[in-house]
Amino acid sequence: MAVKPVSLNGRLVGPGHPPYIIAEIGSNHNGDIPLAKRMIDEARRCGADAVKFQSWSDKTLISKAEYERNTTYADKKRHFGSLKEMVDAYQFTPEQHVEINDYCKQVGIHFMSSAFSPEEVELLSSLDVPAIKLASMDVTHPVLLEAAAKSGKPIILSTGLADMAEVATAVATLQESGCKELVLLHCISIYPPDYKDIHLNNMKTLETAFNVPVGFSDHSIGTSVPTAAVALGACMIEKHFTLDKDMEGWDHWISADPEELEVICRESRNVFEALGSGVRTVSPAELEKRKKFRRCIVLKTDLRAGHTLTLADLDFKRPGTGIAPTDYPYVVGRTLKHDLPEDHELAWTDLV
């Protein structure tokens, strides 16, 4: 059965449709809404279809004991304080969700976010997001999977950290709970992964196993891997995004900057267009170029009228506007009407 595309606010995503590019802002807004809006503007300028944030609070993601275990960090650039202090600063409040969603509609780019609790699924549903994103860490969180599925929204599920059995269980949970449209993202949840560990061919494995559109959530450095993923059939690319890799915060250093995101958006779509069809065709431009680049039959030497042609009399040179080389069997044995010079481009009218 052919894989059916999903509809994200009318934008079809799946086989036969251009790759859907998500600029993963995540927490790179650093709790600064004006910065978030500048990032949205840049992502749209670069050609992204959507920006994605992360919907969690100080109470929905991390336990008190974990906060207490993470009070200081050696890397002060990525961690300005304790874990609790950073979560407090970076959490995206419901009011900020509304403001950013409205801003995305105003500038013309899809707003999405990863939900980390059923309450946040409900919040995102109320904002009429095109899809609910679920992070790799929640492949084994059936309560959240069920809540997301029951929202009635398309689901985008990253599959990092999970083996095939865990992915299969998650897909079954989603579908049994009412999910009708699902996109799986192949993902390696290492920042950044070694190239040898990325295994882009897993995308085809997921598509074959679950018969749903499959994309790629990328944590590599640079632009080559996501464009390669599109060449292998990825219908969606999710890439961390920042305005400045040197900015303080968790993920800026492994994120694409505007120059890289622009390359990913442009080249992914170029690659998709270049993939084309599996049906062998010759374009009108190539048909026209045949006239210059192919060969025709010419004479090797001066020949007299009445000469009966042999293969030894013939050569094959550009352009391809005369008698084609494939027709030489119908030329050999024919007689010339006129005296003809060396290199003459033979025509049927030259033959008796």
Secondary structure, 3 states (H helix, E strand, C coil): CCCCCEEECCEEECCCCCCEEEEEEECCCCCCHHHHHHHHHHHHHHCCCEEEEEECCCCCCCCHHHHHHCCCCCCCCCCCCCHHHHHHHHCCCHHHHHHHHHHHHHHCCEEEEEECCHHHHHHHHHCCCCCEEECHHHCCCHHHHHHHHHCCCCEEEECCCCCHHHHHHHHHHHHHCCCCCEEEEEECCCCCCCHHHCCCCHHHHHHHHHCCCEEEEECCCCCHHHHHHHHCCCCEEEEEECCCCCCCCCCHHHCECHHHHHHHHHHHHHHHHHHCCCCCCCCHHHHHHHHHHCCEEEECCCECCCCECCHHHEEEECCCCCCCHHHHHHCCCCEECCCECCCCECCHHHEC
